[in-house]
């Protein structure tokens, strides 16, 4: 009598979860964006629809995190807080959000509270080590966002930098003109807006 086929004793291989759009784009950047100029090319394609397309917003957030790697931070996305956290070898930690200036002006109180979220995220941090960095994606010609931050007296916790300023700083670190330590200090300046100091550094040439 023929014996029945033996049951397959090998467990079924677990199906790997499909990578998220964020994961796929992050891998693409690691493969194809090996310098800040590559990041700028992607930003030029994305910025026109940043404020209206959620998928483009996601891409810009990942591009900003990629700039963070050129700045020698270790960025990680925190979906619970709705921001990225950039960790420095100096022990400084930045909660990084990307927003256009009009919306950012209305969300300043929420941005300031992100610092509390990082402080209570499970890893012990000194308050002095944690701050929030808002990357302003778009023109704020009257400087009203910086003024609003000053009025709210949050400039000791929340910093502003334009996207162009962040690109410039990442390039200066990439070519070795600015150290990571200096970049950390620039992104946590006494003044709320970091761009004036970044512009100054951009005009300095090594001897």
TAWO-V805904 format. One record per residue. RES is the residue in three letters. SS is DSSP state (helix for helix, strand for strand, loop for the rest). OMEGA is omega in degrees with one decimal (999 if undefined). Layout:
# TAWO-V805904
RES,SS,OMEGA  RES,SS,OMEGA
This chain:
# TAWO-V805904
UNK,loop,-177.7  UNK,loop,178.4  UNK,loop,176.9  UNK,loop,178.1  UNK,loop,178.6  UNK,loop,178.8  UNK,loop,178.3  UNK,loop,-176.7  UNK,loop,-179.9  UNK,loop,179.5  UNK,loop,177.5  UNK,loop,178.9  UNK,loop,179.1  UNK,loop,178.9  UNK,loop,177.0  UNK,loop,179.3  UNK,loop,177.4  UNK,loop,177.8  UNK,loop,179.6  UNK,loop,174.5  UNK,helix,179.1  UNK,helix,178.9  UNK,helix,-178.8  UNK,helix,-178.8  UNK,helix,178.4  UNK,helix,178.2  UNK,helix,178.2  UNK,helix,179.9  UNK,helix,179.5  UNK,helix,-179.6  UNK,helix,-167.6  UNK,helix,-178.4  UNK,loop,-174.7  UNK,loop,177.9  UNK,loop,-177.5  UNK,helix,178.1  UNK,helix,176.6  UNK,helix,178.8  UNK,helix,179.2  UNK,helix,179.1  UNK,helix,178.5  UNK,helix,179.6  UNK,helix,179.4  UNK,helix,178.1  UNK,helix,-170.1  UNK,helix,-169.4  UNK,helix,-177.3  UNK,helix,-178.5  UNK,helix,-178.1  UNK,loop,-173.2  UNK,loop,-173.1  UNK,loop,-174.6  UNK,loop,-178.8  UNK,helix,179.6  UNK,helix,176.5  UNK,helix,176.2  UNK,helix,178.0  UNK,helix,-179.1  UNK,helix,-179.8  UNK,helix,177.0  UNK,helix,178.6  UNK,helix,176.7  UNK,helix,177.3  UNK,helix,176.1  UNK,helix,178.5  UNK,helix,173.2  UNK,helix,177.3  UNK,helix,177.4  UNK,helix,175.1  UNK,helix,176.0  UNK,loop,177.0  UNK,loop,166.4  UNK,loop,171.9  UNK,strand,-177.7  UNK,strand,172.7  UNK,strand,179.3  UNK,strand,177.3  UNK,strand,-176.5  UNK,loop,179.2  UNK,loop,179.4  UNK,loop,-178.2  UNK,loop,179.4  UNK,strand,171.3  UNK,strand,173.4  UNK,strand,178.3  UNK,strand,-179.2  UNK,strand,-179.0  UNK,loop,173.8  UNK,loop,177.2  UNK,loop,-177.2  UNK,loop,174.2  UNK,loop,177.2  UNK,strand,-179.9  UNK,strand,167.4  UNK,strand,-169.1  UNK,strand,175.3  UNK,strand,178.7  UNK,strand,-176.4  UNK,strand,173.8  UNK,loop,-169.5  UNK,helix,-177.8  UNK,helix,179.2  UNK,helix,-178.9  UNK,helix,-178.9  UNK,helix,179.9  UNK,helix,-175.3  UNK,helix,-178.1  UNK,helix,178.5  UNK,helix,178.6  UNK,helix,179.3  UNK,helix,-178.6  UNK,helix,-178.8  UNK,helix,177.0  UNK,helix,179.6  UNK,helix,177.3  UNK,helix,178.7  UNK,helix,177.8  UNK,helix,-178.4  UNK,helix,-178.5  UNK,loop,-174.3  UNK,loop,177.3  UNK,loop,176.8  UNK,loop,-176.3  UNK,loop,175.5  UNK,loop,169.6  UNK,loop,-179.6  UNK,helix,-177.5  UNK,helix,-178.1  UNK,helix,-171.4  UNK,strand,173.7  UNK,strand,-179.0  UNK,strand,176.8  UNK,strand,176.3  UNK,strand,177.4  UNK,strand,-174.2  UNK,strand,-174.4  UNK,loop,-178.0  UNK,loop,-175.5  UNK,loop,173.2  UNK,loop,-166.2  UNK,loop,-178.1  UNK,loop,-178.6  UNK,loop,-174.4  UNK,helix,178.9  UNK,helix,177.4  UNK,helix,179.0  UNK,helix,179.4  UNK,helix,178.6  UNK,helix,179.5  UNK,helix,180.0  UNK,helix,-179.7  UNK,loop,177.4  UNK,loop,179.7  UNK,loop,-173.4  UNK,loop,176.1  UNK,loop,-178.9  UNK,loop,-173.1  UNK,strand,-179.6  UNK,strand,177.6  UNK,strand,170.6  UNK,strand,175.6  UNK,strand,178.4  UNK,helix,177.7  UNK,helix,177.8  UNK,helix,179.2  UNK,helix,177.3  UNK,helix,-179.7  UNK,helix,-179.5  UNK,helix,178.5  UNK,helix,178.8  UNK,helix,179.8  UNK,helix,175.7  UNK,helix,-178.8  UNK,helix,-177.0  UNK,loop,175.2  UNK,loop,179.8  UNK,loop,178.7  UNK,loop,179.0  UNK,loop,175.6  UNK,helix,179.4  UNK,helix,178.1  UNK,helix,179.0  UNK,helix,177.5  UNK,helix,-179.5  UNK,helix,179.4  UNK,helix,-177.8  UNK,loop,173.8  UNK,loop,-171.9  UNK,loop,176.9  UNK,loop,177.0  UNK,loop,-175.0  UNK,loop,-176.2  UNK,strand,-175.1  UNK,loop,-171.1  UNK,helix,-179.0  UNK,helix,179.2  UNK,helix,178.2  UNK,helix,178.3  UNK,helix,178.8  UNK,helix,179.0  UNK,helix,-179.4  UNK,helix,180.0  UNK,loop,-178.6  UNK,loop,176.9  UNK,loop,179.1  UNK,loop,-178.7  UNK,loop,999
